[in-house]
Amino acid sequence: MPMPASQRPKGCDLSEMISPLLEMRGIGKSFAGIQALKGVDLVLQEGEVLALMGENGAGKSTLMKILGGAHLPDEGELKLRGNRILVDSPQKARSLGIAMIYQEFNLIPALSAAENVFLGQEIIQHGLIQHEAQESRTADLLKELGMPFDPRTPCQRLSIAQQQSVEIARALSQEAQILVMDEPSAVLTPPEVKRLFAIINQCRKRGLGLIYIGHRLDEIFEIADRVMVLRDGQPAGSFPIDQCKRHELIHCMVGRPMDQEYPKRKGHPGPVRLKVSELRRGKAVQGVCFEARGGEILGLAGLVGAGRTELARLIFGADRSEAGTIQLDGRTLSLRSPAEAIAAGIGFLSEDRKLQGLITQHSICSNFGLPNLNQFTRAGLLNLGQEEASFNQYAETMQLKRHGPKQRASHLSGGNQQKLVIAKWLARRCEVLIFDEPTRGIDVGAKYEIYQLMHALADEGKVILMISSELPEMLGMADRILVMHQGRLTGEITHPASSNQQAIMEMAVA
Amino acid sequence: MKETSLARMSNLLHALGDYGMVVMLLLLGLFFSLVTLTEQQPTPEVGARELAQRIKANHNTDSVVWIVIRELATDRAFAESLQQELNESGHKQIVQVTGLPRDARQELEAWQQRGDHIDIIAGNEITSNWLVFSNLEETFPGIGSPQIYRPTSYRWPNFLKQDNLLNITNQIAVIAIIAIGMTVVIISGGIDLSVGSLIAFSAVLTCLLIRDWAGSLQAGVVAMVLCSLIAILVSAAIGGITGGLITFFRLPPFIVTLGMMLMASGSAYLLSGGESVYQIPDGFVWLGRGASLLGIPNAVLMMAILYLIAHLAMKRTRWGRYLYAVGGNDEAARLSGVPIRRVQLSAYILSAALAGLGGIIMASQLKSGAPTYGQMYELYVIAAVVVGGTSLSGGEGKILGTLIGAFIIAVIQNGMNLMNIESYTQKVILGLVILLAVLLDRIKQHGFRAH
């Protein structure tokens, strides 16, 4: 919201005299004696998009939780338009016009979009909620955001992008001045990301200050005005986006020079090992045929909803196919459950590690052991020592950062959780590994290690199927790319190195 | 860095929580020991031996000894032991006076008339305190001045008496055995409300089979074992239906087992015609009341063996690990190759089979089968599981924790009985304890924050 003219000092150059929208000065915070943040300064101007970057654990979320009132800082102060503020609760933050949009949306699935927008601040007359007024306001907001849909739709029936716009509409309806978005693009398809950026530009025009947390460099360069990098809880740099280069930014984040985002590799695809023909299930997968070679990283590109994950789930036996065959090394597999696919040597690394990949409240060792228990069983009894020894061995080769085998899986960072899932399939001696969004939510340094692991696996002659919505990753990693659209394969890129994102997108929307 | 210390702290809290239940049990035991500390009498044999020692030390073998007892088996045992001890040490002049104080007075009068004297009057804690003996020198001056001996008493908590401790374990055997199955079901992410009714159903079914099929009072051992096995199998089959409805039709466990609970209870009433079935042979009580090994009741022994097996199965078999996995995150478990339906199904079958076994033990303890058995037991069993530290949301818990939980509940009940607290108050206190246990568990897991 622009400041009322009466409050502005007259006769001065506005840009110099007006205090910034938000100032966070010398912020320090420690948990149980461990410094999570130290001496962090953050300045946000009206109508500015500030990208906040850093590896996982760099302190981004702690800083944003302080802004959002979930934590109180040990040191430092917050100023809103030059006035000191005390944000001691999320309610307080909201009343000051600070809105947070997390990756997991805060929407009630059964309530309509309008009801969610006005949750907690309902328009009430004579003790009754004025649904029509709420719905028309919501419809206006959504239209303004360029997402016109019926505000009476229950949120559970909305797409991810629509849900996100409901969250943004809620922030706008609450007269938010500062909007914090935590990896908003992670769950979106490329066209949806485009629309999100249009929305962000709308907000920028309204004079909001936006803090955008993200890992994808391309997007940062596209949307941000300024970028601020945190490393190990301390500021590592802050520069206008037009004065900064890609590799410098990565260097700044990881604290060491990184010449390239994707490790180099010369692929030597071997003979065909996996053969999928005429695979079908409903509308999601409509007669897909392809072959994959040993030692090959085969990319599956496409928009969200194109049927890539559904295809992967068929190959893994997580869903049953209605028709078609899957052959591995010449043997036809009839898969009725993941257990059968695993027995045949297929491993699946799902895009959602917390919900599908790991049992987060259990120990990392027992997560590792779960598909491998038969190896450790003698006369019906488990040999726990052998399980732990095997775990330690794989954890060591993966360089899994851990405190011990009993550590809870939820206490691992995203990159280490992914390594844990890879380790459990490797111990199972899987020959086909399906990576669904292998680096989602994983920071730059750990991404590189995951890529190296994928290369190593391919070099051993395994079949690697990779689903990714990040086109640069697709082009940087895959030896060959298959593009899916509406349940069908619509194209193939045999030399990704000499291709570009445009080519994939054209096939993906064909 | 930050997450390291958090992880360590939560690990520490977990370890403390595991000990916490044991500590709580010990504290309860200590508390009830202190409040039930009372004057205890030794057993007749022990008392007699100790008394004989003192007589031997203070008197020569010529002294005249009266042993005064009532006409009771325990008194007679006391007299016999004492007489034997004294005979062995050479005492010749021993007289047993049996009966009421009136009889003792007549005998005293007779001795006074004859002019005989008495040196020692020995009795137990009752007879030695009879008024007749209180002022002998004045009332019967002719018999000399006999010394009165009684066994030395000692102070010991009623709670810690061997009988009481055995009583506690015997009483929880049924609940604890069923709680094994409940723990398994809850760890797998479900709940089983039907176990209480299955107790009644299985008890009635077993007793009916024995009465109508195995020859009623003349039924042999093999036939009785067979009848019990049939009841367990039928219970297990009911558990199979429950589990099938839950796993294959994805119905909520709460509702399915609620339905089963009503059906099993109703069937027990229908089968028995609403009356208890008691025409079964005496031998049937072997399981519930007998004690064949070192004085340990058979039901307790059975409970101990089942807990050992269950502990091993949960910790050291694939099936056990799968249960935790399914309860922790069924989708992740399925994608890791766990046959989740089979695992869940097995949990309900086990729970129902153990409830069936519990019903048989109860029928054996009470030597009859009635449809009123096991009412509210599902709630006590769930309470034992939860107090024992198993999370109702599944995926976490320990079999041995449940045993401790069952003991905690039984000890509280037993202690309150010993303190003569009336049963309505007992219910209120028990409820409070259960709430407290769950609250502590919550704080242990999530700290004091509301969210």
Interface residues (C-beta under 8 A of the other chain):
Chain A: F31 A32 G33 I34 Q35 A36 G57 F316 A318 S337 P338 A339 I342 A343 F348 S350 L355 Q356 G357 L358 I359 T360 Q361 H362 S366 G369 L370 P371 L373 N374 T377 G380 L381 L382 L384 H403 K406 Q407 R408 H411 S413 K424
Chain B: M1 K2 E3 T4 S5 L6 A7 R8 M9 S10 N11 L312 K315 R316 T317 R318 R321 Y324 A325 G328 N329 E331 A332 A333 R334 L335 S336 G337 V338 P339 G395 E396
